[in-house]
Every structure is written in C-alpha cells, then in structure tokens.
Amino acid sequence: MKKLSKVQLKQQAAVMAAVTALEQQALTELTGSVQCWFSMEYEAFPGSLLVRVQFSEQTALDAAQPLLLPWQKRLSGLLLKKGIVLKDLRKHLVFTLNDPDA
C-alpha cells in the first residue's frame, strides 16, 4: 500500500474524529447500531467519502431508515467543524447490515 502524504494523513485524522463522534452518538441514540466505519479514495476526497452505520438486525435497520436524513446532516456538521465541506450530504452516509469485512 502506498504511503499517505501529510495532507492525506490530516484528512484521514479529521474524518476519523468525525466518524468516531458520530459512532458514539449512534450507539446511544440508534437502537441496534453496532459501529460506524468509512471508506474513501484520497484522490477523490471528499466526494468519495462513504460513512456506514452498521446495524445488528434488519428490524433495527428498518426502524432507523426514517432518521437517515437527520444523521446525514449530523455527519455533515461534524465534518464541517473539521473544515471538510460535503457538497451533497445524502451521498456520504448510509445505514447498513454489512460489516467492514464484507
């Protein structure tokens, strides 16, 4: 794997901090949430950022789906505090049953 530049390391740290904060909120507020994780391509950042909130079962996922937009806004706000602006916040956060190894 290619070594990350200083700028990429700063981007990764900022995203990790925002996702960790979001995960803490999700674990306390969203029933059935297990963890949050993200993927991104540094060359296409921030457009390539995708954060996933993982749920333990389908019923918890179904119950949380109506709350997706407020959580997308929450992620956008957390990233904005880190200096990262998302143009279309709806593309960057999804609720899923998949884990990072899937």
Order of alpha helices (4+ residues) and beta strands (2+ residues): alpha-beta-beta-alpha-alpha-beta
